[in-house]
């Protein structure tokens, strides 16, 4: 596709609105482990990590950030593989111990020890990870997220389960995302608690004043169907104050959840390090019914 001035401006605008700084791309991933799915008439696309397995694996829906949304289906749907290095960190979780280098240097020794202790007690068996193109939703409310949520629940998940021979159990289905994708993952997860047994968000693009509203949505969803919930941020994440505010609001309304704050920026390197590692390991543990690290 030709590189146009309009596409350049879209990319610059997305970057200025909080997209991560792109760094050296990871090595090419093994194409045999990935399935490229197109959807019509939805004009959607998803790249699916489908590791070989002798049994149906849990399914995680992973949403990318705003930076990739402005670059089209060909980039956005491939973000977790090509920009965020998910293949590499998935392989490292399968061959522990993790090192500080695996987390791009963004780690605290005690947290790294917790993750490795979990991997020692129970080997990492992997997940089917569905990575759809994540659109920029003009209406940033929960109502604006419903059409995308319906695509995820009614179209994406059935197709992924059939193609990857993955588990169809609610308890083995999770959703997560980074930045704008983290915000959308919370909205979709809270709107469809009967679909997701685990909901997470990495550096979600929230405002502190929105925390009580998100907590109210979480409380209502939890009352309908309990699920595991976790927030992850980093000490140089501009959304950290909002994430902390949401955690406090969740505690106020008695919604059980976990909050993890790592070192690092709101950046591609963080996604390739603690972001991807925390997301995969937590969901793989929780969706298998194991203790979270």
N, C-alpha and C positions, 0 to 999 in steps of 0.2 A: 504494500500500500504506500502510495507516495506520501512523503513528508510535507505537509502544508503549513502555511503560516498559522492557520486556525488551530491545527493540532498542537503546534508549538505553544500557542497562547493558552490552550486548555491545560497543557502539561504544566506551564509556569504558574497558572492560577491555582491548580491543585496543589502544587508544591507550597505556595505561599499560604494556603489554607490549612497546612498542617501535615502534608504528606511527608514521608520519611526521605531523608537524603540518600540517594542511591550510591552504592559503593561498588567495589569489584564483584562481579557476579560469581555465584558458586560454580563448581564444575558441572558439566551436563549430567542430568539425571538418567537413570536407566528407563528408557521408554517402555520396556516390557512390563513395568510395574504400574504404568499410568494408562488410563483410558480417557480419551477425548470424546465428550458427549455433546452433541448439538440438539437443540430443542426448537421445534416449530409447532405452532405459530408464535411462540413466546419470544422468539429472537433472543434466545439465551444459549449459554454454553457453559460447560463445567469440565474441569479436569479432575479425575478421580484417582487417588492413590489406592491401588488394590493389591496389597502384598499377597504372595502365595500363602495359603493356609489350608489345613485339613479340616477346618471347621468354620462355620459362619462367624465372621469377625464383627465387633461393634462398628457403628457408623458415626462419624463426626462430620458435621457440616462446618466448614471453616471459611469465613468471609474476609476478604481483603480490605485494604484501606482506600481512601479517596483518591490517592495519587494514581492508582491503576484504573479507577473508574473512568477518568477523563481520557484514557488512552485506548479505550475500545475493548471489545470482546476478546480479541486476539491476545491482548496483554493481560487484562484483568483476570480472565479465567485461569491463566497460567502463573499468576503472581506468587502463589504459595510454593510452586515448584521452582520457577525461574528466578524470582527476585528474593524470596524469603528462604530458599534453601531447605525446604521441608524434607526432601529426600535424604539429604545428608544427616540431619539430626534424627530422623527416623531410624536410619541404619546405626547411628551411634548408640541410641537407646537399646538397640538389639545386641550390642556388643560392649557392655559396660566394663570398667567404670567410665563415667563421664569425667571430663577434665575441664579446667578453666578455659582452655583453648576452644573446646567444643561450644562453650557459651560465649565465645567472642571476647573473653576477658571480663564480662559483666556478671560477676558472681560474688557471693559471700561464702566463705568456707563452710559455715554451718548449714546453709541451704544446700550446697552441693553435696555435703555429707548425707543430708536427709534423702535427697534424690537417689544417691548411690545405695543407701541402705535399703530403700524400697526396691530397687532393681536387684539387689542381692537376695532379698527375701522371696521375691516373685519375679521371674524373668518377664521382660517386656514382650508381649505377643503381637503387638501391632494393632492397627485400626484400618478400616476403610475410610479414607478422608475425601469427602466430596467438596470441591472448591469451585463454586459457581461464580460467574461474573456478578459482582455486587454493584447495583446501580446507585447513583446519587438520587436520593428521594427528596423531592422539593419540599414536601410536607414532612418536617422532621419529627412529627408526633407519632404516637403509636398507631393512629389511624392511617398515616401515610405508609407505614411499614406493612400493613395487612396484605396488599397485593403481592409483594415479594414473599411474604410469609406463606401465602397460599401456594405460590410456585414451589417453594421449598418443600412444604408438607404434602402437597397433592401431586406434584409432577416430578420434582428432583428425587426425593427419597424413594418412591416406588421404582423409578428407573435405575437408580444406583443399586438398590438391593437386588434387583433382578440381574443386572449386568455383572455385579461383583459377587453374587451369591452370599450377600451379607445378612446379618441378623435383622429381623423385622421387629424385635422386641423394643418396646418403649424404654425399658431399663437399660438397653444397650444402644441408645441413640442420644447423641449430644449435639450442641451447637455452640460455636465460639466465633470470635473475630477480632480483628485488630483495628484500633482507631475508629473511623467511621463504621467499619464492619463490626467492631465491638459494640457500638451503640445499637446497630441494627440487630445484632445477635441477642441483646437483652430484650428488645422489643418483641422479636419473633418468639424467643423462648418463653417470655412471660405471657404472650398471647396464646400459645399452644402448649401448655404444660402437659396435656394428655399425649403429646407426641414425643417430648424430650425428657429423658431422665436426668440430664445434666446440662446446665447452662453456664457459660463462661464468657468473659470479656477481657481482652488484652488492651490496656491503655485506651479504654473507650472514650470517644469524643463527647464528653458531657460538660455541662456547666454546673458549678456548685449549687446554684439555685434550683436546678432540676432534681436534685437528690431526693427530696421528699416525694415527688411525683413518681420517680422510678421505684422507690421503696414501696409506695402504695400499690403499684402494679405488681411488684414481686409478692407482696403479702396476699393480694387477691388470687394470684396464680398459685401460690403455695397452698392456699385454702382449697383450691380446686383439686390439685394433685401435687403432692410434695415432690421435690426434685433437688439434686445437688446444685449448689451455686458457688461460683468463685470469681473474684476480681483479681487481676494482675496489673501492676503498674511498675514504674521505675522512678528512681529519685530525681531524674532530670526530665521526666515526662511533664509537659505543660498541663496535662489533664490530671496529674496526681492530686491536687487539692479537691477536685470534683470527685475523684474515685474515693478518697478518704471520706468526703462528705456523704457519699452514697453508702459506704460501709457503716458509718455512724447512724444514718437514717434507717438502714436495714436492721441494725441492732435495736434501734428504738422501737421498731414495729415487730421485733422478735422473729426476724427471718434468719435462719441459720445460714451461714456463708463463711467462706475463707477469703482472706485478703493477703496477697503476697506482693511485696515491694522489693524489687531487685535493684542493683546498680544499673546505670545506663541511660541513654537518651531515647527520644521518640524518633527512631531511626531504623533503616534497613538492617544494620548490623545487630541491633537488639532483636529484631524479628528473627534473624538467622541464629541467634544465640538463645538467651533465656526465653524469649517469646515463644518460639516454636517448641522448644524443649518442655517448658512448663505446660503448654497447651496439650501436647501429645501425651505426656506422661500422666497428667492429671485425669484426662478423659479416659485413657486406657485403663487406669486403675479403677476409677469410679464406675465406668460402664461394664467392668468385669465384676463389680461387687467387692473390690479390694479397698483397703484403707488408702486414702490420699496421702502422699508424702508431705 
